[in-house]
Amino acid sequence: MRAYILIQDERPQDFIELLPKINQLGSLMKMHSDPLRKFRNNIFHLRDNHGELERFLNGQHNRLEWAEELQTVLCEFFSEYRTYCQVHYIIEGRKDEFII
């Protein structure tokens, strides 16, 4: 996952604490990566037949539960990332970027 490398190599040292969350996201995304790719393609390249969409959502793999868990982990990651950014802005004196 490119985000892992970005956090590891291009962000302040404190951001490394986010790496376990990125690993969790990567694992969740890999669970259904091929069906997710097909689902995405069917959403952004509209088809006349919606069978693939229905199969993705109604399949035996509990994908709605998986999608909810993925959404939750994404929200947690971006919330934590935002907090790290705000702290970094304060420490670096970047007042214009700090959101009160």
DSSP file (Angstrom, degrees, kcal/mol; ACC not computed):
  #  RESIDUE AA STRUCTURE BP1 BP2  ACC     N-H-->O    O-->H-N    N-H-->O    O-->H-N    TCO  KAPPA ALPHA  PHI   PSI    X-CA   Y-CA   Z-CA
    1    1 A M    >>        0   0    0      0, 0.0     4,-1.0     0, 0.0     3,-0.8   0.000 360.0 360.0 360.0 129.1    0.0    0.0    0.0
    2    2 A R  H 3>  +     0   0    0      1,-0.2     4,-2.4     2,-0.2     5,-0.2   0.806 360.0  65.6 -64.2 -30.0    1.5    3.3   -1.0
    3    3 A A  H 3> S+     0   0    0      1,-0.2     4,-2.8     2,-0.2     5,-0.3   0.867  96.6  57.2 -61.0 -35.6    0.2    5.0    2.1
    4    4 A Y  H <> S+     0   0    0     -3,-0.8     4,-2.5     2,-0.2    -1,-0.2   0.944 109.5  43.4 -59.7 -49.3    2.5    2.9    4.2
    5    5 A I  H  X S+     0   0    0     -4,-1.0     4,-2.9     2,-0.2     5,-0.4   0.895 113.0  53.1 -64.7 -40.7    5.5    4.1    2.3
    6    6 A L  H  X S+     0   0    0     -4,-2.4     4,-2.6     2,-0.2     5,-0.3   0.941 113.0  42.5 -60.2 -48.7    4.3    7.7    2.4
    7    7 A I  H  X S+     0   0    0     -4,-2.8     4,-0.7     1,-0.2    -2,-0.2   0.915 118.5  46.2 -64.2 -42.6    3.8    7.6    6.2
    8    8 A Q  H  < S+     0   0    0     -4,-2.5    -2,-0.2    -5,-0.3    -1,-0.2   0.886 129.0  20.2 -68.5 -40.5    7.1    5.8    6.8
    9    9 A D  H  < S+     0   0    0     -4,-2.9    -3,-0.2    -5,-0.2    -2,-0.2   0.700 128.3  37.6-106.7 -23.0    9.3    7.9    4.5
   10   10 A E  H  < S+     0   0    0     -4,-2.6    -3,-0.2    -5,-0.4    -2,-0.1   0.349 101.5  68.2-119.6   6.1    7.6   11.3    3.9
   11   11 A R  S  < S-     0   0    0     -4,-0.7     5,-0.1    -5,-0.3    -4,-0.0  -0.845  91.4 -80.8-123.3 160.9    5.9   12.2    7.2
   12   12 A P    >   -     0   0    0      0, 0.0     3,-1.7     0, 0.0     4,-0.3  -0.170  50.0-103.1 -56.4 156.1    7.3   13.2   10.6
   13   13 A Q  G >  S+     0   0    0      1,-0.3     3,-1.8     2,-0.2     4,-0.2   0.808 117.0  64.5 -53.2 -37.9    8.5   10.4   12.9
   14   14 A D  G >  S+     0   0    0      1,-0.3     3,-1.6     2,-0.2    -1,-0.3   0.799  88.9  69.0 -59.4 -28.6    5.3   10.5   15.1
   15   15 A F  G X  S+     0   0    0     -3,-1.7     3,-2.5     1,-0.3    -1,-0.3   0.687  76.6  82.8 -65.7 -17.4    3.2    9.5   12.1
   16   16 A I  G X  S+     0   0    0     -3,-1.8     3,-1.9    -4,-0.3    -1,-0.3   0.771  74.6  73.7 -59.4 -24.5    4.7    6.0   12.2
   17   17 A E  G <  S+     0   0    0     -3,-1.6    -1,-0.3     1,-0.3     4,-0.3   0.670  88.2  62.9 -62.8 -14.6    2.2    5.2   14.9
   18   18 A L  G X> S+     0   0    0     -3,-2.5     4,-1.9     1,-0.2     3,-0.6   0.590  76.8  90.5 -83.8 -11.5   -0.4    5.1   12.1
   19   19 A L  H <> S+     0   0    0     -3,-1.9     4,-2.5     1,-0.2     5,-0.2   0.862  81.1  54.7 -58.9 -40.1    1.3    2.2   10.4
   20   20 A P  H 3> S+     0   0    0      0, 0.0     4,-2.1     0, 0.0    -1,-0.2   0.888 108.4  50.5 -60.4 -35.2   -0.7   -0.5   12.2
   21   21 A K  H <> S+     0   0    0     -3,-0.6     4,-2.3    -4,-0.3    -2,-0.2   0.888 109.6  50.4 -68.3 -37.8   -3.9    1.2   11.1
   22   22 A I  H  X S+     0   0    0     -4,-1.9     4,-2.6     2,-0.2    -1,-0.2   0.899 109.4  51.3 -65.4 -40.0   -2.7    1.2    7.5
   23   23 A N  H  X S+     0   0    0     -4,-2.5     4,-2.4     2,-0.2    -2,-0.2   0.905 109.0  51.1 -61.7 -40.9   -1.8   -2.5    7.8
   24   24 A Q  H  X S+     0   0    0     -4,-2.1     4,-2.3     2,-0.2    -2,-0.2   0.914 110.4  49.0 -62.6 -43.3   -5.4   -3.1    9.0
   25   25 A L  H  X S+     0   0    0     -4,-2.3     4,-2.6     1,-0.2    -2,-0.2   0.925 110.4  51.0 -61.4 -44.9   -6.8   -1.2    6.1
   26   26 A G  H  X S+     0   0    0     -4,-2.6     4,-2.2     1,-0.2    -2,-0.2   0.908 110.2  49.1 -60.2 -43.0   -4.6   -3.2    3.6
   27   27 A S  H  X S+     0   0    0     -4,-2.4     4,-1.2     1,-0.2    -1,-0.2   0.915 111.8  48.7 -63.2 -43.3   -5.7   -6.5    5.1
   28   28 A L  H  X S+     0   0    0     -4,-2.3     4,-0.5     1,-0.2     3,-0.3   0.907 112.3  48.4 -63.6 -41.3   -9.4   -5.5    4.9
   29   29 A M  H >< S+     0   0    0     -4,-2.6     3,-0.8     1,-0.2    -1,-0.2   0.865 107.7  55.1 -68.7 -35.2   -9.1   -4.3    1.3
   30   30 A K  H >< S+     0   0    0     -4,-2.2     3,-1.1     1,-0.2     4,-0.3   0.773  90.8  75.6 -68.2 -25.3   -7.2   -7.5    0.3
   31   31 A M  H 3< S+     0   0    0     -4,-1.2    -1,-0.2    -3,-0.3    -2,-0.2   0.851 119.9   9.6 -55.0 -36.2  -10.1   -9.7    1.6
   32   32 A H  T <X S+     0   0    0     -3,-0.8     4,-2.8    -4,-0.5    -1,-0.3  -0.128  86.1 136.9-135.7  37.0  -12.2   -8.8   -1.4
   33   33 A S  H <> S+     0   0    0     -3,-1.1     4,-2.3     1,-0.2     5,-0.1   0.897  74.2  43.6 -60.6 -45.9   -9.8   -7.0   -3.7
   34   34 A D  H  > S+     0   0    0     -4,-0.3     4,-2.2     2,-0.2    -1,-0.2   0.954 117.7  43.7 -68.7 -48.3  -10.8   -8.6   -7.0
   35   35 A P  H  > S+     0   0    0      0, 0.0     4,-2.6     0, 0.0    -1,-0.2   0.877 113.7  53.6 -61.6 -34.2  -14.6   -8.3   -6.4
   36   36 A L  H  X S+     0   0    0     -4,-2.8     4,-2.9     2,-0.2    -2,-0.2   0.903 107.2  50.8 -65.7 -39.9  -14.1   -4.8   -5.1
   37   37 A R  H  X S+     0   0    0     -4,-2.3     4,-2.6    -5,-0.2    -1,-0.2   0.930 112.4  46.3 -61.5 -45.4  -12.2   -3.9   -8.4
   38   38 A K  H  X S+     0   0    0     -4,-2.2     4,-2.3     2,-0.2    -2,-0.2   0.906 112.4  50.8 -63.3 -41.3  -15.1   -5.3  -10.4
   39   39 A F  H  X S+     0   0    0     -4,-2.6     4,-1.6     2,-0.2    -2,-0.2   0.941 111.0  48.3 -60.4 -48.4  -17.6   -3.5   -8.3
   40   40 A R  H  X S+     0   0    0     -4,-2.9     4,-2.7     1,-0.2     5,-0.3   0.923 111.4  50.1 -58.5 -46.2  -15.7   -0.2   -8.7
   41   41 A N  H  X S+     0   0    0     -4,-2.6     4,-1.7     1,-0.2    -1,-0.2   0.879 110.0  50.5 -62.0 -37.9  -15.5   -0.6  -12.4
   42   42 A N  H  < S+     0   0    0     -4,-2.3     5,-0.5     2,-0.2    -1,-0.2   0.779 112.5  47.7 -71.7 -25.7  -19.2   -1.3  -12.7
   43   43 A I  H  < S+     0   0    0     -4,-1.6     3,-0.3    -3,-0.3    -2,-0.2   0.925 119.5  36.0 -77.1 -47.3  -20.0    1.8  -10.7
   44   44 A F  H  < S+     0   0    0     -4,-2.7     2,-0.4     1,-0.3    -2,-0.2   0.626 122.4  45.2 -86.5 -13.2  -17.7    4.2  -12.6
   45   45 A H  S  < S-     0   0    0     -4,-1.7    -1,-0.3    -5,-0.3    -2,-0.0  -0.718  96.5-140.6-125.9  78.8  -18.3    2.6  -16.0
   46   46 A L        -     0   0    0     -2,-0.4     2,-0.3    -3,-0.3    -3,-0.1  -0.017  17.1-158.1 -50.3 137.2  -22.1    2.1  -15.9
   47   47 A R        -     0   0    0     -5,-0.5    -1,-0.1     1,-0.1     3,-0.0  -0.778  24.6-132.4-113.1 156.8  -23.5   -1.0  -17.3
   48   48 A D  S    S+     0   0    0     -2,-0.3     2,-0.6     1,-0.1    -1,-0.1   0.822  98.7  60.2 -74.2 -31.8  -26.9   -1.9  -18.6
   49   49 A N        -     0   0    0      1,-0.1     3,-0.4    -3,-0.0     4,-0.2  -0.870  63.6-170.4-101.8 123.2  -26.9   -5.1  -16.6
   50   50 A H     >  +     0   0    0     -2,-0.6     4,-2.2     1,-0.2     5,-0.2   0.175  54.2 112.2 -98.0  17.6  -26.5   -4.6  -12.8
   51   51 A G  H  > S+     0   0    0      1,-0.2     4,-2.7     2,-0.2     5,-0.2   0.874  74.2  53.5 -58.5 -41.0  -26.0   -8.3  -12.1
   52   52 A E  H  > S+     0   0    0     -3,-0.4     4,-2.3     2,-0.2    -1,-0.2   0.907 108.9  49.6 -62.8 -41.1  -22.4   -7.8  -11.0
   53   53 A L  H  > S+     0   0    0      2,-0.2     4,-2.3     1,-0.2     5,-0.2   0.931 112.3  47.4 -62.4 -45.1  -23.4   -5.2   -8.5
   54   54 A E  H  X S+     0   0    0     -4,-2.2     4,-2.9     1,-0.2    -2,-0.2   0.904 111.5  50.6 -64.1 -41.4  -26.1   -7.4   -7.1
   55   55 A R  H  X S+     0   0    0     -4,-2.7     4,-0.9     1,-0.2    -1,-0.2   0.893 110.6  50.2 -63.4 -39.0  -23.7  -10.3   -6.8
   56   56 A F  H  < S+     0   0    0     -4,-2.3     3,-0.3    -5,-0.2     7,-0.3   0.938 118.8  36.4 -63.9 -46.0  -21.2   -8.2   -5.0
   57   57 A L  H  < S+     0   0    0     -4,-2.3     7,-0.3     1,-0.2    -2,-0.2   0.821 124.8  38.6 -79.1 -31.7  -23.7   -6.9   -2.5
   58   58 A N  H  < S+     0   0    0     -4,-2.9    -1,-0.2    -5,-0.2    -2,-0.2   0.338  89.3 122.0-102.7   6.7  -25.8  -10.0   -2.0
   59   59 A G  S >< S-     0   0    0     -4,-0.9     3,-0.7    -3,-0.3     4,-0.2   0.034  77.4-102.2 -66.6 177.1  -23.0  -12.6   -2.1
   60   60 A Q  T 3  S+     0   0    0      1,-0.2    -1,-0.1     2,-0.1    -4,-0.1   0.390 104.2  82.5 -80.0   2.9  -22.2  -15.2    0.5
   61   61 A H  T 3  S-     0   0    0     -5,-0.2    -1,-0.2   -29,-0.0     5,-0.1   0.295  96.4-121.7 -97.2  10.1  -19.2  -13.2    1.8
   62   62 A N    <>  +     0   0    0     -3,-0.7     4,-2.1     1,-0.1     3,-0.3   0.917  47.8 167.1  51.6  47.9  -21.0  -10.7    4.1
   63   63 A R  H  >  +     0   0    0     -7,-0.3     4,-3.1     1,-0.2     5,-0.2   0.785  67.5  59.8 -68.6 -26.7  -19.6   -7.8    2.0
   64   64 A L  H  > S+     0   0    0     -7,-0.3     4,-2.1     2,-0.2    -1,-0.2   0.916 107.8  45.7 -67.5 -39.5  -21.9   -5.3    3.6
   65   65 A E  H  > S+     0   0    0     -3,-0.3     4,-2.4     2,-0.2    -2,-0.2   0.918 114.5  49.1 -63.9 -42.6  -20.5   -6.1    7.0
   66   66 A W  H  X S+     0   0    0     -4,-2.1     4,-2.8     1,-0.2    -2,-0.2   0.919 110.4  50.2 -61.7 -44.4  -17.0   -6.0    5.5
   67   67 A A  H  X S+     0   0    0     -4,-3.1     4,-2.6     1,-0.2    -1,-0.2   0.881 109.9  50.9 -63.3 -38.0  -17.7   -2.6    3.9
   68   68 A E  H  X S+     0   0    0     -4,-2.1     4,-2.3     2,-0.2    -1,-0.2   0.918 111.5  47.1 -65.5 -42.9  -19.0   -1.2    7.2
   69   69 A E  H  X S+     0   0    0     -4,-2.4     4,-2.5     2,-0.2    -2,-0.2   0.913 112.4  50.0 -64.3 -42.1  -15.8   -2.4    8.9
   70   70 A L  H  X S+     0   0    0     -4,-2.8     4,-2.5     1,-0.2    -2,-0.2   0.916 110.3  50.4 -61.3 -43.8  -13.7   -0.9    6.2
   71   71 A Q  H  X S+     0   0    0     -4,-2.6     4,-2.4     2,-0.2    -2,-0.2   0.907 110.7  49.8 -60.1 -43.2  -15.6    2.4    6.4
   72   72 A T  H  X S+     0   0    0     -4,-2.3     4,-2.5     2,-0.2    -2,-0.2   0.925 111.8  46.7 -63.2 -45.8  -15.0    2.4   10.2
   73   73 A V  H  X S+     0   0    0     -4,-2.5     4,-2.7     2,-0.2    -1,-0.2   0.888 111.7  51.8 -66.6 -38.4  -11.3    1.8    9.9
   74   74 A L  H  X S+     0   0    0     -4,-2.5     4,-2.6     2,-0.2     5,-0.2   0.930 110.4  48.6 -61.3 -44.9  -11.0    4.4    7.2
   75   75 A C  H  X S+     0   0    0     -4,-2.4     4,-2.2     1,-0.2    -2,-0.2   0.921 112.4  48.5 -60.8 -44.7  -12.7    7.0    9.4
   76   76 A E  H  X S+     0   0    0     -4,-2.5     4,-2.5     2,-0.2     5,-0.2   0.924 111.7  49.9 -61.5 -44.7  -10.5    6.1   12.4
   77   77 A F  H  X S+     0   0    0     -4,-2.7     4,-3.0     1,-0.2    -2,-0.2   0.950 113.2  44.2 -60.5 -50.3   -7.4    6.4   10.3
   78   78 A F  H  X S+     0   0    0     -4,-2.6     4,-2.3     1,-0.2    -1,-0.2   0.832 112.4  53.0 -68.8 -30.3   -8.3    9.8    8.8
   79   79 A S  H  X S+     0   0    0     -4,-2.2     4,-1.9    -5,-0.2    -1,-0.2   0.938 113.6  42.8 -65.5 -46.7   -9.3   11.1   12.2
   80   80 A E  H  X S+     0   0    0     -4,-2.5     4,-2.4     2,-0.2    -2,-0.2   0.900 113.5  52.4 -65.1 -40.8   -6.0   10.0   13.7
   81   81 A Y  H  X S+     0   0    0     -4,-3.0     4,-2.4    -5,-0.2    -2,-0.2   0.920 108.1  51.2 -61.3 -44.0   -4.1   11.4   10.7
   82   82 A R  H  X S+     0   0    0     -4,-2.3     4,-2.6     1,-0.2    -1,-0.2   0.907 109.2  51.2 -59.8 -42.0   -5.8   14.7   11.1
   83   83 A T  H  X S+     0   0    0     -4,-1.9     4,-2.4     1,-0.2     5,-0.2   0.929 109.5  49.1 -62.4 -45.7   -4.9   14.9   14.7
   84   84 A Y  H  X S+     0   0    0     -4,-2.4     4,-2.3     1,-0.2    -1,-0.2   0.900 111.6  50.6 -60.1 -40.2   -1.2   14.1   14.0
   85   85 A C  H  X S+     0   0    0     -4,-2.4     4,-2.8     2,-0.2    -2,-0.2   0.932 109.2  50.1 -62.9 -45.8   -1.3   16.9   11.3
   86   86 A Q  H  X S+     0   0    0     -4,-2.6     4,-2.1     1,-0.2    -2,-0.2   0.914 111.7  47.8 -61.4 -43.3   -2.8   19.4   13.7
   87   87 A V  H  X S+     0   0    0     -4,-2.4     4,-2.6     1,-0.2    -1,-0.2   0.918 112.1  50.4 -62.7 -43.1   -0.2   18.7   16.3
   88   88 A H  H  X S+     0   0    0     -4,-2.3     4,-2.4    -5,-0.2     6,-0.2   0.910 108.8  51.8 -61.7 -42.5    2.6   18.9   13.7
   89   89 A Y  H  <>S+     0   0    0     -4,-2.8     5,-2.8     2,-0.2     4,-0.5   0.913 111.1  47.4 -61.0 -42.7    1.2   22.3   12.5
   90   90 A I  H ><5S+     0   0    0     -4,-2.1     3,-1.2     3,-0.2    -2,-0.2   0.947 113.1  47.6 -63.8 -48.8    1.2   23.6   16.1
   91   91 A I  H 3<5S+     0   0    0     -4,-2.6    -1,-0.2     1,-0.3    -2,-0.2   0.879 115.3  45.7 -61.0 -38.9    4.8   22.4   16.8
   92   92 A E  T 3<5S-     0   0    0     -4,-2.4    -1,-0.3    -5,-0.2    -2,-0.2   0.443 112.6-117.6 -86.1  -0.4    6.1   23.8   13.5
   93   93 A G  T < 5 +     0   0    0     -3,-1.2     2,-1.6    -4,-0.5     3,-0.2   0.779  62.1 149.6  71.1  26.4    4.3   27.2   13.9
   94   94 A R    >>< +     0   0    0     -5,-2.8     3,-1.4    -6,-0.2     4,-0.8  -0.514   9.9 161.9 -91.4  67.8    2.1   26.7   10.8
   95   95 A K  T 34  +     0   0    0     -2,-1.6     3,-0.5     1,-0.3    -1,-0.2   0.789  65.5  62.9 -62.6 -31.2   -0.8   28.7   12.2
   96   96 A D  T 34 S+     0   0    0      1,-0.2    -1,-0.3    -3,-0.2    -2,-0.1   0.777 107.5  44.1 -66.0 -24.8   -2.4   29.2    8.8
   97   97 A E  T <4 S+     0   0    0     -3,-1.4     2,-0.3    -8,-0.1    -1,-0.2   0.593  90.2 102.1 -95.4 -12.9   -2.9   25.4    8.5
   98   98 A F     <  -     0   0    0     -4,-0.8     2,-0.6    -3,-0.5   -12,-0.0  -0.556  61.0-150.0 -76.7 132.6   -4.2   24.8   12.0
   99   99 A I              0   0    0     -2,-0.3    -2,-0.1     1,-0.1    -3,-0.0  -0.910 360.0 360.0-106.5 120.1   -7.9   24.3   12.3
  100  100 A I              0   0    0     -2,-0.6    -1,-0.1     0, 0.0    -2,-0.0   0.447 360.0 360.0 -86.6 360.0   -9.4   25.4   15.6
